[in-house]
């Protein structure tokens, strides 16, 4: 895990390890169109530009891994959620563009 002072960034292998045991939920912050075009099954989609207004839809007792296409929007989304008081939030180092 890489500590970026404000949040923890996970590698793809670390993300997959958390997902394996259903310990986390993937939060896709790409646009609705991007999500419809390609997405990871069982991920939740809340576009970054709607996240501040819709964060309440997330269960604060669950763990979320925020991801996007390449990692820029996910970092911003992670910060938004932490600022809103959610604590079990991680950033995915790699986005869906490199997902295997």
N, C-alpha and C positions, 0 to 999 in steps of 0.2 A: 504494500500500500504506500502511496506517495502522499505525504502530508503537505498540502498547499496552504497551510496556516488557517485558512477559512473553511476548508473542506478536505475530505479524503477522496483521492482519485483511485479508482480500481482499474486494473488491467482486464482485458477480455477474459483471461483465465480465471481471475478472481471473481468476476461477474458471473461466469458460468458456474463456478463452485457454489456461490450463494443461491443461484437459481435452481441448482440441482435438488436441493432439499426444500424447495419452496420457502426459503428464508427471506426472499426479497421479491419485489415487484419492479418490473422495468417501466419507467415513465418516459415516454417518447415526447419530446417537446418540439418536434417538427410540425410543420403546417398540416392541416387536414389533407390537403392534396398529396403532400409527400407521404403521409401515412397510408393513404389509400393505394398509392403506387407500389409501395413496398414497406412491410413492417414485420416485426418479430411477433409470432403468435403469443397471445396472452399478455402483450404489453398494453399499457394504458396510454392514451394519447390526450395530452392537454398542450396545445400549442404555446410556445413561449410568450407570445403576446397576450395570452389569456390567463397565464399562470397566476398572476397577482390577484385576479378576481375569482379564480376557480380553485385555489389551493385548498379551500375548505372541503372539497370533494375527496381529498386524500385522508386516509385513516392515520391519525398521528401515532398510533401504536404499531404500525407496520413499517417495514424497511423499504425504501425506494432507491433505485439506481437510476439516475437521470441520464438520458442519452439523446443524441440527435444524429446528424449526418456525419459530422467529423469531430465533434467535441467542443466547439465554441459555444453554441447555444446551451449545451448541457451544463457547462461551467456557470453560465449566467443563471440558469434555472436552479441549479443547486444552491447558489447564493440567495436567490429569492426565497426559496423554501426555508432555508436556515434563518433568514431574517424574519420570516413569518412565525418562527418558533418550532418548526418541525425539527426533530433531532436525529432521526435514523435515515439520513439522506447521504447518498454517495454520488460522485460524478464518475461516469464511464469515460475512461481515457480514449477509447475508440468508439466511433459511431457506427451506424448501420452500414456505412460505405465499406467497412473492413470486417463486418461481422461474418463469422464462419460457422 
